[in-house]
Amino acid sequence: MPLLRTGSTMSRDSKGLDIEGSDPDIDAETASNRRSINRRTVLASIGGAVTAGLAGCGGNQDSSGSSGSGGGGDSGGSSGGSQNLGERVPPLVIEYWTNWSQAKAEEDFLPVVAQNFEQLGLSTEIKPVNGGTQLSQTFADQRTNHITKGYHESAPDRADPFEFTRIFAADYAGGNGRPNYPNWANCAYTEPALAQANAASLDERQQLINEAHKVMGEEAPVIPLIRFSYYYAARSDFIDIAGVGQSGMGPMNPHFYIQSEAKTGDSIVAGYSGFSIAESLNFLTMSSHADMYPYGHMLHSPLLEYDEDRELQTMLASDFTEEDEAKRFTFTLRDATFHNGDPITSEDVKFTFEQLNNNIGAYPKMDQMPLDSIETPDEKTVVFNFSDSYPLFITKVIPLWGILHKQTWVDAGAPEDPAGATITDLIGSGPFAVDDYEVAQFMKMVPHDGHPVHEPNSPVIIQSFKDSNSARQAFEAGEVGVITNIVPTILEQIKGKLGDDMEIGRLKGFLPHVLYPQSSFAPGQFKEFRKAIGASIDRQKISQIGYLGKEEPVLRATPLLENHPGSPPEGVVPNFTDDPTGDVEGARALLEEHGWGWDGDGNLRFPADADTSPMWPKGEEPDTDEFPCLSG
């Protein structure tokens, strides 16, 4: 495959994409310091307090549960200490994604966050929620929590900084279904965040990205905790391992599954914990990269694709040209067939991108393109015309989306009802075809001989497990040959049993574990509150408890870590603190400086003159009068 070098796109290198062999040592101190909290304990700790904790989620928090708010003192020992303060800050509800891969680590380390917040006079309730449900509620601005605990996979297309710049713009905030995780709106951020997508040069684009993330750092709607890396293991006695490169063995590296070969049995069996397998074949509606990638890159193929070393290669397209300052792109298609034998034509390509661009509300991973038209002068040529320069079409958009079989999606009703389309027989364009599946249990994929580039060596079975321990047991028993996104503590347990019969590694991430304080209502709408809680957190302890100290604390207030190819230079984005163990004293001083204080029982209270009404009504969107950058 020819290596693509595109002068108009953002330069790429291997920053942060290294694979590290995993050989951790656990000392006695580490073992004694580890804390855990199981799901039952989390639920029990919430009890009936969740309702109280969300008393303020409509925006105007009342003072139920803290007598004497709005200037009065608390009962039982207040001694009038809150007379010059506002109402009590309600108990904070932190939601985390209980059905996805990092739930066990989060259950272990989120009590650290709760302890840090308690030192600020805050009570905290930790609430496990299905990831898909939680994100749907957040993107609808339903205000079911005060803080979302998330993490983000370092997928190949995310090496372009577009996604984690664009999604925090004001037009994505509110109840519009778009992925502004903190529901934060700020015009000083939004203007450069939008402009960077159509910048005329790489230097101009990076300057706009730097400007946007500087504002983000000063406003603190995103609170990184530690680096999120990807740990994996494969049984070398079962699999002839190949195609790992700089991308690991996870669901976001199809080349591992294409190039590796089963040694025992006829199939490579991969155990996934915390991923949605075959829950819906309408994969365009998925909100997780890890869930979507096997569909988009194993069962389908894009026109261009990142290889295992994260270099951009031609795939269903044999070549392309870029004209008119990245406003016009022409692709020539290879001779290739869908899984049913139909030829892949320019009409299928046109349908794919019109379907995506016309239905961004249904497809969380798709962003609105400045698309004017798509021309199909013949079956092998497709031309995209844009109203503005759009260089990231090559680096970000094209490599993410596999080409759809038009008739399959039309028959399923996707043009009329994109979110509700039901597909029972998925005909794809990728190197593998669906052979068999059971909803939420497994999917078997077999090689497709009509693919123009790839010739997979073995069928692949993706087996779903409810948690990492179940996947570990199957791996040790020889029921699966690969497990992915496994925390280091579990890898250590496996290594002690299998020794040299397994290969393990770490894909160093360029995105973080993160807290998203909901910024459309109190208390998260207040900048000083966001900065204070961000400063208070003991990130070093979080890493030790959740990941044996292997994941670096992230102190800068941006999701683009220092090894991200588009990360702002050092010094542009401020830190929450310079202390990886947290600065509770500094956080309290910051709150006090802005008029916050504590009553006689040590509970944090709003400033006396604080306006705790929401930034906009629940489920609605920011108003153009308040945010003029939205009027354009």
KAUR-V219539 format. One record per backbone hydrogen bond with DSSP energy under -0.5 kcal/mol. NH is the residue of the N-H (numbers start at 1). CO is the residue of the C=O. Records with the same first field share a line. If there is no record, write none. Layout:
NH: CO + CO
This chain:
4: 312
7: 5
9: 6
17: 14
20: 18 + 506
22: 504
23: 21
27: 25
31: 27
32: 28
33: 29
34: 30 + 31
42: 38
43: 39
44: 40
45: 41
46: 42
47: 43
49: 46
50: 47
52: 48
53: 49
54: 50
55: 52
57: 54
59: 56
61: 59
66: 63
69: 66
72: 69
78: 74
81: 78
83: 80
85: 82
86: 606
89: 604
92: 123
94: 92 + 125
95: 93 + 147
96: 127
98: 96 + 129
100: 97
101: 274
103: 100
106: 102
107: 103
108: 104
109: 105
110: 106
112: 109
113: 109
114: 110
115: 111
116: 112
117: 113
118: 114
119: 115
120: 117
121: 118
122: 117
125: 92
127: 94 + 125
128: 126
129: 96
134: 130
135: 131
136: 132
137: 133
138: 134
139: 135
140: 136
141: 138
142: 137
146: 93
147: 93
148: 516
149: 95 + 147
150: 148 + 514
152: 512
155: 153
158: 155
159: 156
160: 157
163: 160
165: 162
166: 162
167: 163
168: 165
169: 166
172: 169
173: 170
175: 620
176: 139 + 174
177: 139
180: 172 + 178
181: 179
183: 180
190: 186
191: 187
192: 188
193: 189
194: 190
195: 191
196: 192
197: 194
198: 195
199: 196
205: 201
206: 202
207: 203
208: 204
209: 205
210: 206
211: 207
212: 208
213: 209
214: 210
215: 211
216: 212
217: 213
218: 214
219: 215
220: 216
223: 515
224: 222
225: 513
227: 552
228: 511
229: 227
230: 507
231: 229
232: 505
233: 483
234: 503
235: 481
236: 234 + 501
237: 501
238: 235
239: 235
240: 261
241: 239
246: 308
247: 244
248: 244
250: 247
253: 250
256: 253
257: 253
258: 254
259: 255
260: 256
261: 240
263: 238
264: 238
268: 459
269: 267
270: 268 + 461
271: 482
272: 270 + 463
273: 271 + 484
274: 465
277: 275
278: 276
283: 281
285: 282
286: 283
292: 288
293: 289
294: 290
295: 292
296: 292
297: 293
298: 294
299: 294
305: 313
307: 311
310: 307
313: 305
314: 2
315: 303
316: 302
317: 303
318: 332
319: 332
321: 330
323: 328
327: 323
328: 323
329: 384
330: 321
331: 382
332: 319
333: 380
334: 316
336: 334
337: 450
338: 342
339: 428
341: 338
344: 336
345: 343
346: 379
348: 345
349: 345
350: 346
351: 347
352: 348
353: 349
354: 350
355: 351
356: 352
357: 353
358: 354
359: 355 + 356
360: 357
362: 359
363: 359
364: 362
366: 363
371: 369
372: 385
373: 385
375: 383
378: 381
381: 378
382: 331
383: 375
384: 329
385: 373
386: 327
387: 370
388: 370
390: 326
392: 197
393: 390
394: 391
395: 391
396: 392
397: 392
398: 393
400: 397
401: 397
402: 400
403: 301
405: 427
406: 404
408: 405
409: 405
410: 406
411: 407
412: 408
413: 410
414: 409
417: 413
421: 417
422: 412
423: 421
424: 422
427: 425
428: 426
430: 299
432: 298
433: 446
435: 444
436: 444
438: 442
440: 277
441: 438
442: 438
443: 462
444: 436
445: 460
446: 433
448: 431
449: 447
451: 448
457: 258 + 260
459: 266
460: 445
461: 268
462: 443 + 460
463: 270 + 461
464: 441
465: 272
471: 467
472: 468
473: 469
474: 470
475: 471
476: 472
477: 473
478: 475
479: 474
480: 474
481: 269
482: 269
483: 233
484: 271
485: 231
486: 231
490: 487
491: 487
492: 488
493: 489
494: 490
495: 491
496: 492
497: 493 + 494
498: 494
499: 495
501: 498
502: 499
503: 234
505: 232
506: 20
507: 230
508: 18 + 506
513: 226
514: 150
515: 223
516: 148
517: 515
518: 146
519: 182
521: 518
522: 59 + 612
525: 521
526: 523
527: 525
530: 526
531: 527
532: 528
533: 529
534: 530
535: 531
536: 532
537: 533
539: 537 + 580
540: 580
542: 538
543: 539
544: 540
545: 541
546: 542
547: 543
548: 544
549: 543
550: 547
552: 550
554: 225
555: 553
557: 574
558: 556
561: 510 + 559
564: 561
567: 564
572: 569
573: 569
576: 555
580: 578
582: 579
583: 535
587: 583
588: 584
589: 585
590: 586
591: 587
592: 588
593: 589
594: 590 + 591
595: 592
596: 591
597: 605
599: 603
602: 599
604: 121
605: 597
606: 87
608: 84
610: 607
612: 610
615: 520
616: 520
619: 141
620: 617
627: 623
630: 627
631: 628
